[in-house]
């Protein structure tokens, strides 16, 4: 057993599903955070799993969320039966799974949804001025699930940001959040509507169109198409799709490089790193919340330090 696997085993974080070193490190980091907080860990297949919280305690306390303000947003968006109607929040995963991208999205963007002045400064920097004034932030948003005016499927953005440009015209950013995921798995059923939207978007190379239909690119493509269909609706002057992932997630980095090679025009697609978003927030306001976020999700030096002590 190598050092990384041995460290994972020590912290109840050794899982066969983790195919890449980054995935194993991310799981260990979440187990360390859980231990640091003194939270009760959950179980998987009747054994302890350090990257999960015990249920129903996790749902009762919302301990997967970093601050009282974030937990209040979660109560409004996830637990309120009216506000959450039609939104596909993974339950109980959103409460118990420390690696899940849905709670991560709340932990990073819920404070921005409450402080649009801060959101404006952050998104203006990240978008090089395209997002001039942020007007709202929503979670698990689709303009219409199954609606053939868009992609006709159940795709949604993890985070959906509306803004106005410098001329006051409306725009949007649709964000897909990845953390531990490697974009592997079986592709979803292909729909003729995808081809129609892709043709209207006119930003894919002919060779690229066959590549983006397959994993690991298909989910990126479907979210990009959702953004494209919104632009084609005529309701927005600007808009783009963002894949958000950590610097160290090599699977996402590889997929992004492959995806960009399939584009003839990348104006409606961006890849941002979690580190760059956190740094943009820190530059504006070094609040305790963003320090906690970086410590929990991005402090991989903790894992490297422990590996250095392994003999």
C-alpha positions as CSV (number, residue, x, y, z in Angstrom):
1,X,0.0,0.0,0.0
2,X,1.5,3.4,-1.0
3,X,1.8,6.4,1.4
4,X,-1.4,8.1,0.1
5,X,-3.5,5.0,0.4
6,X,-2.1,4.3,3.9
7,X,-2.9,7.9,4.9
8,X,-6.4,7.5,3.5
9,X,-6.9,4.2,5.4
10,X,-5.7,5.9,8.7
11,X,-8.5,8.6,8.3
12,X,-11.3,6.2,7.2
13,X,-11.0,7.6,3.7
14,X,-9.7,4.7,1.6
15,X,-12.3,4.2,-1.3
16,X,-11.9,2.3,-4.5
17,X,-13.9,4.9,-6.4
18,X,-10.9,7.3,-6.0
19,X,-9.0,6.5,-9.2
20,X,-6.7,9.5,-9.2
21,X,-4.3,10.9,-6.5
22,X,-6.2,14.2,-6.4
23,X,-9.5,12.4,-5.6
24,X,-7.8,10.6,-2.7
25,X,-6.3,13.8,-1.4
26,X,-9.6,15.6,-1.6
27,X,-11.3,12.8,0.4
28,X,-8.5,12.9,3.1
29,X,-8.8,16.7,3.3
30,X,-12.5,16.5,4.0
31,X,-11.9,13.8,6.6
32,X,-9.3,16.0,8.3
33,X,-11.8,18.9,8.3
34,X,-14.4,16.7,9.9
35,X,-12.0,15.6,12.6
36,X,-10.9,19.2,13.2
37,X,-14.5,20.2,13.8
38,X,-15.2,17.2,16.0
39,X,-18.1,16.1,13.9
40,X,-19.5,12.6,14.0
41,X,-18.7,10.7,10.8
42,X,-21.1,8.8,8.8
43,X,-20.9,5.2,7.5
44,X,-20.9,3.5,4.1
45,X,-21.5,-0.2,3.7
46,X,-21.6,-0.6,7.5
47,X,-18.1,0.9,8.0
48,X,-17.0,4.4,9.0
49,X,-16.4,6.9,6.1
50,X,-14.4,10.0,7.2
51,X,-15.7,12.1,4.2
52,X,-19.3,11.9,5.4
53,X,-21.3,13.2,8.3
54,X,-23.6,11.1,10.4
55,X,-27.3,11.3,9.6
56,X,-29.8,12.5,10.7
57,X,-27.5,14.7,12.7
58,X,-26.1,16.3,9.5
59,X,-29.5,17.4,8.3
60,X,-30.6,18.6,11.7
61,X,-27.5,20.7,12.2
62,X,-26.6,21.6,8.6
63,X,-23.0,21.1,9.7
64,X,-21.9,20.6,6.1
65,X,-22.3,24.4,5.6
66,X,-19.7,26.8,7.0
67,X,-21.6,29.7,8.6
68,X,-25.0,30.7,10.0
69,X,-25.6,32.9,7.0
70,X,-25.0,30.0,4.6
71,X,-27.2,27.7,6.6
72,X,-30.0,30.3,6.5
73,X,-29.7,30.4,2.7
74,X,-29.8,26.6,2.6
75,X,-33.0,26.6,4.8
76,X,-34.6,29.0,2.3
77,X,-33.4,27.3,-0.9
78,X,-33.2,23.6,0.0
79,X,-35.5,22.9,2.9
80,X,-38.3,25.3,2.0
81,X,-40.8,23.1,0.0
82,X,-42.0,26.0,-2.1
83,X,-38.6,27.5,-3.1
84,X,-37.1,24.0,-3.7
85,X,-39.9,22.7,-5.9
86,X,-38.6,21.4,-9.1
87,X,-35.0,21.7,-8.1
88,X,-33.0,18.5,-8.0
89,X,-31.1,18.7,-4.8
90,X,-29.4,15.4,-3.9
91,X,-30.7,14.4,-0.6
92,X,-29.4,13.2,1.9
93,X,-26.1,13.7,0.0
94,X,-26.2,17.5,0.2
95,X,-26.3,17.3,4.0
96,X,-23.9,14.4,4.7
97,X,-21.4,14.1,1.9
98,X,-18.4,16.4,2.5
99,X,-17.1,16.0,-1.1
100,X,-20.4,16.9,-2.8
101,X,-20.3,19.9,-5.1
102,X,-23.8,21.0,-4.1
103,X,-22.9,22.0,-0.6
104,X,-19.6,23.4,-1.9
105,X,-21.6,25.7,-4.2
106,X,-23.6,27.0,-1.3
107,X,-20.4,27.4,0.8
108,X,-18.8,29.6,-1.8
109,X,-21.7,31.5,-3.4
110,X,-24.4,31.8,-0.7
111,X,-22.6,34.8,1.0
112,X,-22.3,36.4,-2.4
113,X,-26.0,36.0,-3.0
114,X,-26.6,38.0,0.2
115,X,-24.0,40.7,-0.6
116,X,-24.4,41.7,-4.3
117,X,-21.9,44.5,-4.0
118,X,-19.2,41.9,-3.2
119,X,-20.6,39.6,-5.9
120,X,-20.3,42.5,-8.4
121,X,-16.7,43.1,-7.5
122,X,-15.8,39.4,-7.7
123,X,-17.5,38.7,-11.0
124,X,-16.4,41.9,-12.6
125,X,-12.8,40.8,-12.0
126,X,-13.3,37.1,-13.0
127,X,-15.1,38.1,-16.2
128,X,-12.7,40.9,-17.2
129,X,-15.6,43.4,-16.9
130,X,-18.3,41.5,-18.8
131,X,-20.3,41.2,-15.5
132,X,-20.6,44.9,-14.7
133,X,-23.2,44.7,-12.1
134,X,-24.5,41.4,-10.5
135,X,-28.3,41.5,-10.0
136,X,-28.9,38.1,-8.5
137,X,-27.6,34.6,-7.7
138,X,-29.7,31.4,-7.7
139,X,-28.9,27.8,-7.1
140,X,-29.8,24.6,-9.0
141,X,-31.4,26.8,-11.7
142,X,-32.9,25.7,-15.0
143,X,-34.9,28.1,-17.3
144,X,-37.3,25.1,-17.9
145,X,-36.6,21.4,-17.3
146,X,-37.8,19.5,-20.3
147,X,-38.6,22.7,-22.2
148,X,-37.8,22.4,-25.9
149,X,-37.1,26.1,-26.1
150,X,-33.9,25.2,-24.3
151,X,-32.3,21.8,-24.2
152,X,-35.4,19.7,-23.5
153,X,-33.7,17.7,-20.7
154,X,-33.3,18.1,-16.9
155,X,-30.0,20.0,-17.1
156,X,-29.6,22.9,-14.6
157,X,-26.8,25.2,-13.5
158,X,-25.4,24.6,-10.0
159,X,-25.2,28.4,-9.7
160,X,-26.9,31.0,-11.9
161,X,-25.8,34.6,-11.8
162,X,-27.6,37.4,-13.5
163,X,-25.9,40.7,-14.3
164,X,-26.1,43.8,-16.4
165,X,-23.2,44.9,-18.7
166,X,-21.7,48.3,-18.8
167,X,-24.6,49.5,-21.0
168,X,-27.2,48.2,-18.6
169,X,-28.2,45.2,-20.8
170,X,-29.0,41.8,-19.2
171,X,-26.6,38.9,-19.0
172,X,-26.1,35.7,-17.1
173,X,-23.4,33.2,-16.0
174,X,-24.3,29.5,-15.7
175,X,-21.9,27.7,-13.4
176,X,-21.2,23.9,-13.1
177,X,-19.3,23.2,-9.9
178,X,-16.8,20.2,-9.7
179,X,-14.6,19.3,-6.8
180,X,-13.8,15.6,-6.4
181,X,-15.5,14.5,-9.6
182,X,-13.6,13.1,-12.6
183,X,-16.4,13.5,-15.2
184,X,-16.4,9.7,-15.8
185,X,-19.5,7.6,-16.2
186,X,-22.0,6.7,-18.9
187,X,-23.2,9.4,-21.2
188,X,-26.8,10.6,-21.0
189,X,-29.2,9.8,-23.9
190,X,-28.5,11.9,-26.9
191,X,-31.3,14.2,-28.0
192,X,-31.9,15.7,-31.4
193,X,-32.4,19.0,-29.7
194,X,-28.7,19.1,-28.7
195,X,-27.7,19.0,-32.3
196,X,-30.1,21.8,-33.2
197,X,-28.9,24.1,-30.4
198,X,-25.2,23.3,-31.2
199,X,-25.8,24.2,-34.9
200,X,-27.4,27.5,-33.9
201,X,-24.6,28.3,-31.5
202,X,-22.1,27.9,-34.3
203,X,-19.1,27.6,-32.0
204,X,-18.1,23.9,-32.5
205,X,-15.7,22.5,-35.0
206,X,-17.1,19.7,-37.2
207,X,-14.7,17.2,-35.8
208,X,-15.4,18.4,-32.3
209,X,-19.1,17.7,-32.5
210,X,-18.6,14.0,-32.4
211,X,-16.1,14.2,-29.5
212,X,-18.3,16.4,-27.2
213,X,-21.1,13.8,-27.4
214,X,-18.9,11.3,-25.5
215,X,-17.8,11.2,-21.9
216,X,-15.9,12.9,-20.2
217,X,-17.0,15.9,-22.3
218,X,-20.8,15.3,-22.6
219,X,-21.8,16.9,-19.3
220,X,-19.8,20.0,-20.1
221,X,-21.4,20.1,-23.6
222,X,-25.0,19.8,-22.2
223,X,-24.4,22.6,-19.7
224,X,-22.8,24.7,-22.4
225,X,-25.8,24.0,-24.7
226,X,-28.1,25.1,-21.9
227,X,-26.3,28.4,-21.8
228,X,-26.3,28.7,-25.6
229,X,-30.1,28.0,-25.7
230,X,-30.6,30.9,-23.2
231,X,-28.6,33.2,-25.4
232,X,-30.5,32.1,-28.4
233,X,-33.8,33.0,-26.7
234,X,-33.1,36.6,-27.2
235,X,-33.6,37.6,-23.6
236,X,-30.0,38.3,-22.9
237,X,-27.3,40.5,-24.5
238,X,-24.5,38.4,-23.1
239,X,-24.1,35.1,-21.3
240,X,-21.7,32.3,-20.9
241,X,-21.1,28.9,-19.2
242,X,-18.4,28.3,-16.6
243,X,-16.9,25.0,-15.5
244,X,-15.5,25.6,-12.0
245,X,-13.0,23.1,-10.5
246,X,-9.9,23.1,-8.3
247,X,-6.5,23.6,-9.9
248,X,-5.4,20.1,-8.8
249,X,-8.4,18.3,-10.4
250,X,-6.4,16.9,-13.3
251,X,-9.4,15.1,-14.8
252,X,-11.3,18.4,-15.1
253,X,-8.2,20.1,-16.4
254,X,-7.8,17.5,-19.1
255,X,-11.4,17.6,-20.1
256,X,-11.4,21.4,-20.4
257,X,-8.4,21.2,-22.7
258,X,-10.1,18.6,-24.8
259,X,-13.3,20.6,-24.8
260,X,-11.7,23.9,-25.9
261,X,-10.1,22.0,-28.8
262,X,-13.6,21.3,-30.0
263,X,-14.6,24.9,-30.2
264,X,-14.2,27.4,-33.1
265,X,-15.3,30.2,-30.8
266,X,-14.9,30.1,-27.0
267,X,-16.7,33.3,-26.1
268,X,-19.6,31.4,-24.4
269,X,-17.4,29.0,-22.4
270,X,-15.0,29.6,-19.6
271,X,-13.0,27.5,-17.1
272,X,-12.4,29.1,-13.7
273,X,-10.6,27.5,-10.8
274,X,-11.9,27.4,-7.2
275,X,-8.6,29.0,-6.2
276,X,-9.2,32.0,-8.6
277,X,-12.7,32.6,-7.3
278,X,-11.6,32.4,-3.6
279,X,-8.7,34.8,-4.4
280,X,-11.0,37.3,-6.0
281,X,-13.2,37.2,-2.9
282,X,-10.2,37.6,-0.6
283,X,-9.0,40.5,-2.6
284,X,-12.2,42.3,-1.9
285,X,-13.1,41.1,1.6
286,X,-11.0,38.8,3.7
287,X,-13.9,37.6,5.8
288,X,-13.7,34.6,8.1
289,X,-16.1,32.7,5.8
290,X,-13.8,32.7,2.8
291,X,-10.8,31.8,5.1
292,X,-12.9,28.8,6.3
293,X,-13.7,27.9,2.7
294,X,-10.1,27.8,1.6
295,X,-9.0,25.9,4.7
296,X,-11.7,23.3,4.2
297,X,-11.5,22.8,0.4
298,X,-8.2,24.0,-0.9
299,X,-5.6,23.5,1.9
300,X,-4.0,20.4,0.3
301,X,-0.7,21.3,1.9
302,X,-2.2,19.6,5.0
303,X,-2.4,16.3,3.2
304,X,1.1,16.8,1.7
305,X,2.5,17.6,5.1
306,X,1.1,14.4,6.6
307,X,2.4,12.4,3.6
308,X,5.9,13.8,4.3
309,X,5.8,12.4,7.8
310,X,4.8,8.9,6.6
311,X,7.5,6.4,6.8
